[in-house]
Amino acid sequence: MQLRLSLFFFALTFAKRGLSTPLARADGATTKLTDDDIKKRDLIPIAAFAAAAYCVRAGQWNCGQACETIPDTQLVFTIGDNAATPDVYVAYSQARNQIIVGHEGTDPTVLLSVKNDVKFSPTPLLSVLNVAGTPEGVEVHNGFQTAWVQSSTLVLNAVKQVQAEVPDASILVTGHSLGAAIALLDAVFLRQQLPSNTSIEVVGFGRPRVGNPTFATWVDGMFGKNNTFVVSRDDPVPHVPLLIQGFQHTSGEIWIKNDTTTLACDGQENDNCSDTIGVLDAVTGVGDHTGPYFGVNMGHGSCANLNVTTVLTDSGGTPTKTVTTTKAGVTEPFSATLSLRVTNSPSNIPINDAVRRGGGGSGGVWGVGVALGAIGLGMVVVL
């Protein structure tokens, strides 16, 4: 019932305004991507890294299909309780010589909930993001920014520790849904905090709009072609917050139009890409939010093969009950020691005390309440 109400108001808003009317249109140019193009853009393993954020637990790179796609990967750090602090991991791939930051997303029915009856307009950057050289007028979604800051410093510390060991490694920041929004802010933060010659790429899947047009243009100048967001078919989530509320996507859209056509879209809010989906398509397209993205599905459902069977016994050791749980359903903030295979003798990078403690707190509860609440029809204000 909640989802039906959400979609009703979602459709009502678009019926009044139209799905997308950007403040600044692109020229509408598109390029159809072949399978080889998708491989060259590295989108399949990157999608797997994003999907892994839903499944990685307990310090082991063991999350089923996603982790099997990119097996030579070692976890450095994870944190998150799916409440005060959205789940995130930092890992290193020796084969790719790359540091990966992966952010978990959330249920699209939460993103599009009419319970979120407070409208969040774009808000100025926190001082930690608003560094020297930032253009005046850059604003972002308050909820995303508040959720991001819960883990931002801890992620930076973990990345720096790996970078000290492998200074020539590139960095990939990725995520799905809410995680894609946080990943974009994380990439901006890492760009500001790390050496200028560090190669940083950000790729989001099902990413909602994160900031205002000034923010979008700033990010375009910062990352250029190293910023991509992928939209799956008729997924409504990338269309919130609404353009009429002052939000606008960056450039870099790739639209999986259907099972046979994937388009690379020039400019911001391209007329010939996902902005063309109609009201009814958006209303019925919630299932497209989880993908598949180039054969990779997002969400905890993709972790089903991580089932753990526990046999309960009585005091005498006689089996009394068998219980099957899913690792992906258990969120455990943890820390681990990374062993990088970069020399004959692996070197250990201990995670510092701040990372071991996790993070969050009462302020974080509010922050993610805002993030999970304000993201979608936050957007569709019920007055």
N, C-alpha and C positions, 0 to 999 in steps of 0.2 A: 504494500500500500504506500509506504514511504517513497519508494522509487517511482511509482506511478505519479504521485503528486509532484515529485521533483521534475520529472520529464514533462508534465503538463505545464508547469510554470516556465520551464526551459523553452518549450515550444512557444508559449505565449509571448515571452520576451522577444524571441527571434521573429515572430509573426509581426510584431510592431515595428521592429527595427531592420529586419533582414539579418542574415547570419553574420555578415561581416561588411562593414563599411569603413575601411582604414582611413586614417588621416592622410596618409601618403601612399599612393598606389605604386606598384612596380610596373614594369612594362609588360608583364604577363608572359615572358618567355619561359619555356620549359624544355627539358631534355629528357627523353625516354631512356631509362637506364637498362642496359642488358645485364644478364647474369655476370658477365665478366666485369662490367662496371661496378656492380655491387661488391664483387670480390676485391677489386682494386681499391675501393673505398673502405675495405676492411669491416663492412657493416655486420657480417655474420658473427665473428668473434666479439665485436663490441656489444652486440645485442646479448650475447651470452654473458659477458661481464655484467651487464645491467641486470639480467635475470638472476644471476648468482647472488645478488644482494638480498633476494627474498629467502635464500636457502642456506647461506653459509653460516655455520654455527661452530662454537667450541674449538676454534682455532685450527680447523681442518678444511682444506680445499676439497670438499666432498659434498657436492650438491646435485648430483645426478647429471642430466644431459648438459646443462650449462657448463659445469666444471669439466666434463669430459671433452667438450669442444675446445677448451683451452687448458689442457692438463698441467702444463709446466708453469704453475703459478703457486706462489707461497704467500700465505697470509702474514701480514705484519700486525694488524690491529683491527678489532671490531668494537663497536659500541652501539647501544641502542636498547630501548625498552618498548618501542612502538607506541610510546605515549609522550613522556617528557622529552625524549631524545630519539628522533627518527633513526632507524638502523642505517649504519654505514660501515664499510670496510675499506681498508687500505691493503693492497697486495703488490707483489712484484713478480713479473714474468721475465725469466731469464731469456727465453727464446725471443721475446719481443724487445728485451732490454727496456722495459716500460713499468712505471709505477701506476697502478690503477686505483682510483678512488670510485667506489660504487655505492650509490644511494638507493635504498629501498623505497618503493612507492606505497600507495594506499588503495583501498577499495574504491572504485569509481562511484559507487553509490554514496560514499561519504563525500566525495568531491562534488557531487551534484545534489546534495541534500538541501531540501527547503527548510530544514531546521536552522540552517545558517542564515538567519534573517537580519544580519548586520552587514551593511555594505562597506567594503574596504576599498577606499580610494587609494591611488598610488601615494606612497609616503616617502620622505627623504631617506637617504642612505644613513645607516648607523655610522658613527665616526670611524669605526674600524675599516669600513669599506670606502668611506669618503676621503680618500687620500689626496695629496697634492696632484694637480693635473686633472682631477675629475671635473667634467663639464658641469656648469651650473644647471640646475633643473633636473638632474637625474633622480628619478623616483622609482620605487619598486613596491611590490605587494607586501604589505606589512606582515601578514601571516607567514609568508615564505621566508622573509628575512628573519623573523623571530625564531622560526624553526631551524633555519640554517645556523644561527649563531650558537645554538646549544652544543654543537660538535665541531665548530669551525677551527678553533685553536688546537684542539686535540688532533684533528685530522692534519693540520699544518705541521704539528710537531712530529707526527708519524712519518709524513712525507719527507720532512727534512732529514730524519734519521736514515731513511733509505737513500736519499739523495747524497748524503755524506759518504755513503759506501759505494754508490754507483752514480757519480756526478753527471755522467753523460746520458743517463736514462731519460727518456721522454715521459710525459705524464698524460694519462687519459682520465678524464672525469666523466662519469656517466651515471645514468639513473633512469627510472621509469616513473611517469606520473608525478606525484609530489616530489619523488626523488630526482626527477629530471629538473624541476624548478630549483631545488636546493643545489643540484650539481652545477647549474649555471652560475649561481652566486658563489659557490665554492671555487669554480674556475677563475672568476674575477678576482677573488681573494688571493688565490695562489699566484696568479699573474702579478699581483701587486707585491707579494711578499717574497717571492723566489727570485733568483738571479735572472736578469733580463734575457739571457741566452737559453733559458729553459724552454724546451718545446712542450707546449700545453695544448691539448685538444679536448673539446667538450662535445659530447654527443648525448642528446636526450631522446627518450622514446615516450610518446604520448604526453609531451610537455605542455602544460598550460602557459598562458602568457604571464610573464614574470614582471615586466616593468612598463614604463611609459615610452613614447616614441624616442625621447632623448636617450633613455637607457638603451633601447634597441640599437640606435645608431652608434652609441658609444661602444657597445659590445661588438658590433660589426667592425668598427675600426680597431678594436683590441685583438680580435681573433681571426677576422677574415674568413677564409675557407676552413679554418680549424674549429668552426662552430656549426653544428648540424643538429636539427631536430627532426625526428621521423614521426609522421602521422599515419596511423593505420586506418585506411578505408573511411568509414563514417563516424569515427570516434569523436564524440562531442567535447571531450575534455580539453583538447588544444584550442577550443573556441571560447574558453573562459579563462580569466575574467573577460568581460565584454569590451569591445572597442569603444563603445559609447561611454564606458567608465574611465577611459583614458589609458588603456593598456594596448600594447602592440608587440607582435612577435619580432624578433630579429630576422635577419636573412638566414638562409641555410636550410629551408624546409625541403624534406624529401617526403613525397606523398605516395604511399602504397595505395594506389587508386583501386585496384582489384587484384585478383590472383595472377593476372598476366601483364599488368601495366604498373610500373613504378616511375615516378617523375621527379627529377631534380628541378627545383623552382627558383627562378631568379628573384632577387629583391625581397622586400618585406611584404607580407600579406598578398601574395600573388593571386591575381584574379582567376587564374586557370588551374589552381591547385585546390587544396582542401577547403578554401573559403567558398568553393562552389557548391558544397553539399547543402541540401535543402533542409527545411525544418523537420520533415518526416524522417529523412535519413538520419539526422542527428538524434532524434528521439529514439529511434530503433537501433542506433549504432553503439550503445554502451558496451555490448559484448566485443566490439572491435578494439576496445581500449587495451585489452591484454594481448592483442596480436592475432595471428602470429606476425612477428617481425622477421622476415627472411627465414622463416622456419623455426624461430625461437619464440616461445610463449612466456609472457611475464606473469608473475603472481605466485602465490603459494601452491597452486595446483600443479605447477611444474616441478615441485619438490616431492611429489607423491612417492617416488621410489626411495625416499629416505626413511621409510617406515622402520621403526625399531620395535621389535617384539620382546616384551619382558614377561618372564614366567614367575608368577608369585608362588611362594611355597609357605607351608605352615612351619611351626617350630621344629618339626621333625624332618623337614626337607622334602616333604611330599608336595608335588605341584598341586595348586588349588585353583589357579586362574591364569589365563594368558591375556595380557593387555597389549594392544598395538597402539603406539602413538606415532606422531610425525615430528621429526626433528624440527622441521620448518615452523611448526606451531609453537615452538619453545624459543623465547628470546632471552639470551643470556649475555649480558655485557661481560666481556672477558678481555684479557690481555695475553699476549704470547711473546715468545722470543723468536725472531725471524732468523733462519739460517739461510744465507744467500750463497748459492753455489757459483761464486764468481772467481774463486781461486781453488787450488787443490785442498786447502784447509778452510772449510766454511767459517765465516766470521759471524758472530752473534750480535744482533742489535737489540738490546733490551728496551722494552717500552717503559717510559719513565713513570714515576709514581702518579702523576696527574692523569695519565692515560689509564693506568691500572684502576684508578678509582671510578672511571666511567664518566660521570657528568650528569647534568640534568638539574634536578631540584624543583622546588615549587614554582619558580619562575618559568622553568621549562615546560611544566604541565600546561600553564597558560599559553606559552608560545606555540606548542603543537596543537593545542585546542584551537587556537586561532588559525594555524596552518591547515589543519584538516577541515576546519569548519569553514574558513573563508574562501577556500580555493575555487569552488565551482559555482554553483548558482548563488554564490556570495554576492555577488554576481546576480542572481535573480532574487531581488529583495522582496520578501513577503511582508507587507505592511498591514 
